[in-house]
């Protein structure tokens, strides 16, 4: 049985360090691999087996999802004062409101991702710093470190 027409999504799983392919039309159908191709091949095999079971049992097949063609446009409602501030900022920059809003959305998305990466990096550095300064002594590890010990270290 051919799985033609059904979609797959392949993502990298950082925790397991492996690619995972899933089919949105069939919950539970997945494949894993060291490469996206390996994960997709395994998921296609899994999908064919599930489709055979559906056919054998007389269960209906879900309709394949179709890719959306995005127009690049959407409407957003906002308070009038925000609209006015955005329009003024766009005029100050010498660009259209649409161009300015696109810039804010795209730079904001990048900033969010960068902030998440920085947060993760800083957490790792804090853990390393805690281990370096305080060692593995349970009495000195956070969050239950004694007040006396905490006050002896300058954390500025």
N, C-alpha and C positions, 0 to 999 in steps of 0.2 A: 504494500500500500504506500502510495506516495504522499509526502507531507507538503507538496507544493501549495502555495497560497497562504500558509501559516507563517507567522512572524516569530523571530527570535530576538532576544536582547542579550548581548554579551557584555559583561562588566568584569573589572578586575576586583578581586576581593583581597584587600590589603592584609587582613587578619590571617587568612589561610594561605596567602600568596599563591593564588590560583585564579584562572578565569572561570566564570560561571555563566552558562548560557541558559536562558529560560524562555518558555513560550507563554505569552500572556493569555492566549486562548485556552490553554490547558493547564490549570493550576497543578503544580507538583511536577511538571515535566521540566527536567533540567539536565545539564551535562557539565562536566568539569574537565579542565585541561590545562596544561602548561602554556598553551598558546590559545588565542581566540579560535583558531581553526579546529583544534582538538576539542575544545568545549562545545563548539557548534556541531561537530560531527557526532559527538556523544549525545547531545540533546536531540538531534534529528533521529537517531536510532531509538531513543526513548519515546519520542513522539510517534514514530511508526508503530511501536509496540502498543502504545496507548490507543492509537486509532484502530488497530486490529481488535483490541479488546472491546472498544465501543461498537465496532461493527458486529462482532461475534455476539455481544450481549443485546444488540438492538438499541443501544443508546444513541441519542441524537448527537451529531457532531456540531461543535460550536462554529459559528460563522467566522471565517478568517477576518482579522483586522486589516484595515487598509491604511496605508500611510497618508497622513494629512498633508495637504499642500497649504502651507501657511502663507497668508497674503502679506505679512509684514506689517499689518495694521491691527490695532485694537483700540477700543474706547475705554477711557477711565474717567470716573467721576471723582471730583475732589472739591474741597471747600474753596469758595471764591477767593479768599485771601491767599491761599496757596497758589492758585492759578495766577493771581496777580503777581506774586513774588517770583514765580517761575518765568512768567512773561517778561518781567522787568530784568531779571538776571540774563535771560536770553538776549534781550535788546542791548544790555550792557556789554555782552560778549560779541555782539554784531552777528548773531546767528538766529535762525528761526526757532520758534518754541519746540517744534518737532526735533530738530537737530540737537538742541540743548537737552531735551528730555532723553533722547537716545544716548547722548554722552553720559548723562547722570546714571541711567540704568546700567549701561555697560561698565562704567568705571566703578559703580557701587558693587556690582556682582564680583568684579575682580578684587576689590578691596575686602569684601567679605571672605573670599577664599584665602587671600593673603593673611588676613587677621586670624583665621582658623589655623593656618599653618604656623604662624608666629606663636599663637597660644600653645599649640602642641609642643613646639620647640622650647618655649620658655618653661613649660611644665617639666620637660625632660631635664633642662638645665637646673631647675630648682631641686629636683630629686637628686641629681648628681652633686649639687652644692651641699645639700643636707647631708649626704653620705660622706662627703669630703670633710666638712666642718665638724660633724657630730659623730662620725663613725657608726658602727653597728651596735653601740650600747643602747639597749632598749630604754633605759632611763632618760636618754638624751634625744630620742627620736620624736618627731612631731606626730600627731598633734598633742601628745601628753607630756611634752618636755616640761621639766620643772621650771618655775619662775626664776629661781636663782641662776640656773644654767643659761636660760634664755637671756637674762640681763647681762651675763658676762661676755656675750658675743655682740660685736657691733655689726649690725646688719644694714648699715647705711650705705 
